Amino acid sequence: MNILLVGSGGREHALAWKLAQSPRLDTLFAAPGNPGIAQHATIAELDVDDHRAVIDFVRRHQIGLVVVGPEVPLVRGLADNIRAIGVPVFGPGREAAKLEGSKGFTKDLCARVGIPTARYFKVTTRDGALACLDDFGETCVIKADGLAAGKGVVVAMSRAEAEAAIRDLYAQGPVEAVIEERLEGPEASLFVLSDGTSTASFGSAQDHKRVGEGDTGPNTGGMGAYSPALVLTPELEEQALGEIVRPTIDALAAAGTPYVGVLYAGLMLTADGPKLIEYNVRFGDPECQVLMTRFAGDLVEVLLAVAEGRLADLPAPAFADDAALTVVMAAEGYPGVPRTGGAIGGIDAAEATGATVFQAGTRQDGDTLVASGGRVLAVTATGADVAAARDAAYRAVDAIDFPTGFFRRDIGAKARADG
């Protein structure tokens, strides 16, 4: 089978790495790809924003499955347009992708179906947002409504901080936003496959969003992650599936917009049980790296079954007992303006330790690999537990020569079953 993988980040490198292990694969194409993905796939010179060009490529190369990695093409309806020519796609259509594309859409769905989540208000003006603050006491969470690459959230710990965030948000004019209460408890990420009707759990992880050690500084797209999430016990996972994920899938199916792909539920494990923080409509990055490292099955078989509505025919996805941990190496300046062009060396030495180095923001400059984005590498390792995986990942990190990069030294340091 020929497969087209859409995307160019560390998530897509992890997907390409795992897809390439399948005996069912003939040729894996990737667009736009990156140098790491090119180790496993044929890079297609293709503008993925040009849906007609993508469809022409799919037809010309007899693609049997399209796997859409990032959220932007999904929100823009790429999956719908490919399905229209009868080709299976792993990834939700435009309407279902609103779960990530619009915070307000998701909050309204939760309210309508009775899904536990934070109390909220939708706002469209600065004055309206400021007026909501009296309802939340000293702390609240402010979220821009649209896509923000994991960085459009401010957790305000004081009234002054909330007011400043609102002023910044509305500095360029009216926008839609959600103001919600700040939930308390450990966070966990739950991944669930859905073919529109059936669902299957696909592992858990915990992400490190803040740029600085000790969870300080601004939010990023993720500075590291580990799997499994120890705080998400089997009982809590089943509760989250029954009260949050499955009602969401059922509501979308009832609306005639079935969800096909992987649904990433960001959860807060409160004293009252799991509550939904947000949905993403794709594998997380860097969570995908740890999930793919632990996944013990044939990824082509599973993703194709999801795309063709046959998920119920497969056994439950199996994962290794070992834990996996990934450390993101980012370019100086991230999550602001990153310093690009910095040379990267030592990847072979890092992988000689037993780790896998997934590339995200990289490009080739002659014979030299250089940084081309904010998050550059995701150094991933496994171990008998999170502590062992952490030690292995940092041994590999220390083998990499990336003078213009930085990383957190505390990924997974506080991992424990009580959060």
C-alpha positions in Angstrom: 0.0 0.0 0.0 1.2 3.5 -0.8 0.6 6.1 2.0 0.8 9.9 2.0 1.7 11.5 5.3 1.0 15.2 5.6 3.1 17.3 7.9 6.7 18.3 8.7 7.2 18.2 12.5 8.4 15.8 15.2 5.0 14.2 15.4 5.2 13.4 11.7 8.7 12.0 12.0 7.5 9.7 14.8 4.5 8.6 12.6 6.8 8.0 9.6 9.2 6.0 11.8 6.4 3.7 12.9 4.6 3.5 9.6 7.8 2.5 7.9 8.0 -0.6 10.1 4.8 -2.1 8.7 5.0 -5.0 6.3 1.8 -3.6 4.6 3.6 -0.5 3.4 4.9 -0.3 -0.1 5.9 3.4 -0.5 5.5 6.1 2.1 5.3 9.6 0.7 5.5 12.7 3.0 4.7 16.4 2.3 6.3 18.7 3.1 8.4 16.4 5.4 11.8 17.2 7.0 15.3 15.6 6.9 14.4 13.2 9.6 11.2 12.1 7.8 13.2 11.7 4.6 15.0 8.8 6.3 11.7 6.8 6.1 9.7 8.4 3.3 9.9 9.8 -0.2 9.5 13.6 0.1 6.8 14.9 -2.2 7.2 18.4 -3.6 3.7 19.3 -2.7 1.9 22.3 -1.3 -0.5 20.8 1.2 -2.6 24.0 1.3 -3.4 23.4 -2.4 -6.0 20.7 -2.0 -6.4 20.1 -5.7 -2.7 19.4 -6.0 -2.9 17.0 -3.1 -5.8 15.2 -4.7 -4.0 15.0 -8.0 -0.9 13.5 -6.2 -3.1 10.9 -4.4 -4.6 9.8 -7.7 -1.4 9.8 -9.6 0.5 7.7 -7.0 -2.3 5.3 -6.2 -2.4 6.4 -2.5 -4.4 3.9 -0.4 -4.3 5.9 2.8 -3.7 9.6 3.7 -2.5 10.3 7.2 -2.9 14.0 8.2 -0.6 14.9 11.1 -1.1 18.5 12.0 -4.3 20.4 12.9 -4.3 23.2 10.3 -5.0 21.1 7.2 -7.8 19.3 9.1 -9.5 22.5 10.2 -9.2 23.6 6.6 -11.1 20.6 5.3 -8.3 18.6 3.6 -9.7 15.3 4.9 -13.2 16.0 3.5 -11.8 16.8 0.0 -9.7 13.6 -0.1 -12.6 11.4 1.1 -14.7 12.9 -1.7 -12.6 10.9 -4.2 -13.1 7.7 -2.2 -9.6 7.5 -0.6 -9.5 6.6 3.1 -8.2 9.4 5.4 -6.9 9.2 9.0 -8.1 12.5 10.4 -11.4 14.3 11.0 -13.3 16.4 8.6 -13.7 20.2 8.9 -16.8 20.2 11.1 -15.5 17.6 13.6 -12.1 19.4 13.6 -13.8 22.4 15.2 -13.2 20.5 18.5 -9.7 22.1 18.2 -10.4 24.9 15.7 -12.8 26.6 18.0 -12.7 26.6 21.8 -16.2 28.1 21.9 -17.5 25.2 19.8 -16.1 22.7 22.2 -17.3 24.4 25.3 -20.8 24.7 23.8 -20.9 21.0 22.9 -19.8 20.2 26.5 -22.6 22.3 27.9 -25.2 20.8 25.5 -24.2 17.2 26.2 -23.4 17.5 29.9 -19.6 16.8 29.6 -17.7 17.9 32.8 -15.5 20.9 32.0 -14.6 24.3 33.5 -17.4 26.9 33.8 -16.9 29.5 31.1 -18.1 32.5 29.1 -17.6 33.2 25.4 -16.6 36.8 24.7 -15.9 38.9 21.6 -14.8 42.3 23.0 -12.4 43.6 25.6 -15.0 45.1 27.7 -17.1 41.9 27.7 -14.0 39.9 28.7 -13.2 42.3 31.5 -16.8 42.2 32.8 -16.5 38.4 33.1 -13.6 38.5 35.5 -15.8 39.2 38.6 -17.3 35.7 38.2 -14.0 33.9 38.6 -12.3 35.5 41.7 -8.6 36.0 41.6 -7.7 33.3 39.0 -9.0 32.3 35.6 -7.9 31.0 32.2 -8.1 33.0 29.0 -8.1 31.2 25.7 -8.1 32.6 22.2 -10.8 30.8 20.3 -8.9 29.7 17.2 -5.7 27.7 16.6 -2.7 28.9 18.5 -0.2 26.0 18.2 -0.5 25.2 21.9 0.4 28.8 23.0 -2.9 30.7 23.0 -3.7 30.1 26.7 -2.9 32.4 29.6 -3.4 31.0 33.2 -3.9 34.2 35.1 -3.0 33.9 38.8 -4.3 37.4 39.7 -6.9 39.9 38.6 -4.1 42.2 37.3 -2.6 39.4 35.2 -6.0 38.6 33.8 -6.6 42.2 32.8 -3.2 42.5 31.2 -3.8 39.3 29.2 -7.2 40.6 28.0 -5.6 43.9 26.9 -3.0 42.0 25.0 -5.5 39.7 23.4 -7.7 42.6 22.2 -4.9 45.0 21.2 -5.4 44.2 17.5 -9.2 44.5 17.6 -12.2 42.2 18.2 -11.5 38.5 18.5 -13.4 35.5 19.9 -12.2 34.1 23.2 -13.2 31.9 26.1 -12.8 32.9 29.8 -13.1 30.0 32.1 -12.5 29.0 35.7 -9.1 27.6 36.7 -9.4 23.9 37.5 -7.2 22.3 40.2 -5.5 19.0 40.0 -2.9 17.0 38.0 -3.2 17.1 34.2 -3.1 14.1 31.9 -3.5 13.5 28.2 -5.7 10.6 26.9 -5.6 9.5 23.3 -8.6 7.7 21.8 -9.0 6.3 18.2 -12.5 6.7 16.6 -13.8 5.5 13.3 -17.0 7.6 13.7 -18.8 4.9 15.7 -16.3 2.7 17.6 -13.6 3.9 19.9 -10.4 2.5 21.3 -7.9 3.9 23.9 -4.5 4.7 22.4 -2.4 5.4 25.5 -1.8 8.3 27.8 0.9 10.9 28.4 1.9 13.9 30.5 3.2 17.0 28.7 5.4 19.8 30.0 4.0 23.0 28.5 6.1 25.8 30.2 9.3 26.8 28.6 11.3 26.9 31.8 12.3 24.4 34.5 10.0 24.1 37.4 7.1 24.8 35.0 8.0 28.5 34.7 7.7 31.0 31.9 5.2 31.1 29.0 3.4 28.2 27.4 5.0 26.4 24.5 3.9 23.7 22.2 5.5 21.3 24.6 9.0 20.9 26.0 8.8 17.2 26.8 6.5 14.4 27.6 6.4 10.9 29.1 4.0 7.9 28.7 2.1 6.4 30.4 0.6 9.1 32.6 0.8 7.5 36.0 -1.9 9.7 37.5 -4.5 8.4 35.0 -5.4 5.2 36.6 -7.5 2.6 34.7 -10.5 3.7 36.7 -10.0 7.3 35.9 -9.4 6.5 32.3 -12.7 4.6 32.0 -14.5 7.5 33.8 -13.0 10.0 31.3 -14.0 7.7 28.4 -17.6 7.3 29.6 -18.3 10.9 30.7 -16.2 12.9 28.3 -14.9 11.2 25.1 -17.7 8.8 24.1 -20.4 11.4 24.6 -18.4 13.7 22.4 -18.0 11.1 19.6 -21.8 10.3 19.9 -22.8 13.9 19.7 -20.7 14.5 16.5 -22.1 11.3 14.9 -25.7 12.4 15.8 -25.0 15.7 14.1 -23.9 14.0 10.9 -20.2 14.9 11.3 -18.6 11.7 12.5 -15.2 11.9 14.1 -12.6 9.8 12.3 -9.0 9.8 13.6 -7.4 10.3 17.0 -8.9 12.5 19.6 -6.5 14.0 22.2 -8.4 14.8 25.4 -6.5 17.1 27.7 -7.8 16.3 31.2 -7.7 17.9 34.6 -8.1 15.2 37.3 -10.0 17.2 39.9 -11.4 16.2 43.3 -14.7 15.8 41.5 -13.3 13.5 38.8 -11.8 14.1 35.3 -12.8 17.3 33.6 -12.0 18.3 30.0 -9.5 21.1 29.5 -9.4 21.0 25.7 -9.5 18.7 22.7 -6.9 18.4 20.0 -7.9 16.6 16.8 -4.5 14.9 16.2 -1.7 13.3 18.0 0.1 15.7 20.3 3.6 16.8 19.7 5.7 15.7 21.6 3.2 13.1 23.0 3.2 11.3 19.7 6.9 10.5 20.0 6.4 8.7 23.3 3.3 6.9 22.1 4.9 5.6 18.9 7.9 4.4 20.8 5.7 2.3 23.1 3.1 1.2 20.5 3.6 -2.5 19.8 1.3 -3.0 16.9 1.2 -2.4 13.1 0.4 1.3 12.7 -0.7 1.0 9.1 -3.2 -1.7 10.0 -4.7 0.4 12.8 -4.9 3.7 11.0 -6.4 2.1 7.9 -9.0 0.4 10.0 -9.9 3.7 11.6 -10.1 5.4 8.2 -12.3 2.6 6.8 -14.7 2.3 9.7 -13.4 -1.1 10.8 -11.9 -0.3 14.2 -14.2 -2.7 16.1 -12.7 -5.6 14.1 -9.3 -5.1 15.6 -8.0 -6.1 19.0 -7.3 -3.3 21.5 -4.1 -1.4 20.7 -1.2 -2.9 22.6 1.7 -1.0 24.2 5.0 -2.0 25.7 5.1 -2.1 29.5 8.2 0.1 29.4 7.8 3.9 29.9 9.0 6.4 27.3 10.2 9.9 27.7 11.1 12.6 25.3 13.1 15.8 25.8 12.5 18.7 23.3 15.6 20.6 22.3 14.4 24.1 21.1 16.1 27.0 19.4 17.1 30.0 21.5 14.3 32.6 21.6 11.5 30.0 21.5 8.5 30.4 22.1 9.1 33.9 20.8 11.2 34.4 17.7 13.6 31.4 17.5 17.2 31.7 16.4 17.3 29.6 13.2 20.3 28.4 11.3 22.2 26.9 14.2 24.2 23.8 13.3 23.2 20.4 14.9 25.6 17.5 15.4 25.8 14.3 17.4 22.5 12.7 16.4 24.3 9.4 15.5 26.1 9.5 18.8 22.8 10.1 20.6 21.1 7.2 18.9 24.0 5.0 19.6 22.9 5.2 23.3 19.6 3.4 22.3 17.5 6.6 22.0 15.6 7.8 19.0 16.0 11.4 17.9 12.9 12.7 16.1 13.4 15.9 14.0 11.0 18.7 14.0 12.3 22.1 13.0 15.3 21.1 10.9 16.6 21.5 7.4 19.7 20.5 5.4 22.2 23.3 4.6 24.6 21.4 2.4 26.0 18.6 4.5 25.0 20.3 7.8 21.8 19.8 9.6 20.5 23.2 11.0 17.6 24.5 13.0 14.7 25.9 11.0 12.1 26.4 13.7 11.3 26.7 17.4 11.2 23.1 18.6 14.0 21.4 16.8 14.6 17.9 18.1 12.7 15.4 20.4 15.1 13.0 22.0 13.2 10.0 23.0 14.1 6.9 25.1 12.5 4.0 27.0 13.1 2.4 30.3 11.5 0.1 32.8 9.9 3.1 34.5 9.8 6.9 33.9 12.9 7.4 35.9 14.9 5.0 33.8 13.5 6.4 30.6 14.4 9.9 31.8 18.0 8.9 32.5 18.3 7.3 29.1 16.8 10.3 27.3 19.2 12.8 29.0 22.2 10.6 28.2 21.3 10.9 24.6 20.6 14.7 24.9 24.1 15.2 26.3 25.5 13.5 23.2 24.0 16.1 20.9 25.9 19.2 19.8 23.5 22.1 19.4 25.1 25.3 20.7 22.2 27.6 19.8 19.6 25.3 21.4 18.3 24.8 24.9 16.2 22.2 26.8 14.6 21.6 30.2 16.6 19.3 32.6 13.5 18.4 34.6 11.2 16.5 32.2 9.5 13.7 34.1 11.3 14.6 37.3 8.1 14.7 39.3 6.4 11.8 37.6 4.4 9.8 40.2 1.0 8.2 40.5 -0.4 11.0 42.6 0.5 13.7 40.1 
